[in-house]
């Protein structure tokens, strides 16, 4: 019998910072948590002295698995910054910090978003992103981690990115609404890229390409269809990570989304 996926939260979509994220996850009743490295405008650095140890201990005490570390600050730098530039050096430095924080937390996955300054808009940016991710994926593999890219590419370009990275530890992080917001058919994306999809996926919903306060299944994100398609092509994921925006502190919405996530079937 297939084990049901863990239900988890994205710490950067919760009120407060990552210091209280473990307790919030426990209060809401989920089994896991993804955390962000932090940075200017994004909260305290996750790898500041003593922070990782405290969060790892909190997770063990409350029974909350620490699943992944994200490098969202890379969206403010530009993952595909020109080779040899100051920003390119900053990107590598941040990536190493993300990987090392994941190792220190005991998380099996690190992931890299490609939005805003890291968005992939043309072939040059795709090639440069692939070069950087290939290097980072080799670093992840050496640490026993998976490295995933979260992006808004269409199916053809997503396959091209994965093929150009060409490192066994590389994955694509599926989000059930980012493709819709970018005008991409998530079902076609799953069909084209299922062999690379990471074992943790993001669930969120919205209307007209905007994530606001829609509960899972009440927007136009085709969440149920996406998870059914994923189950058919890639099997049951290890974790469903709720990434709706809960930063307003109304914990009724994440509690309802947890119920809806657990009701999703993968058979």
Secondary structure by P-SEA (a helix, b strand, c coil): cccbbbbbbccccccccccaaaaaaaaaccccbbbbcccccccccccccaaaaaaaaaaaaacccccccccccccccccccccccaaaaaaaaaaaaaaaaaaaacccccccccccccccccaaaaaaaaaaaaaaaaaaaaacbbbbbbccccaaaaaaaaaaaccccbbbbbbccccccccccaaaaaaacccccccbbbbbcccccccccccccccccaaaaaaaaaaaccccccbbbbccccccccaaaaaaaaaaaaacccc
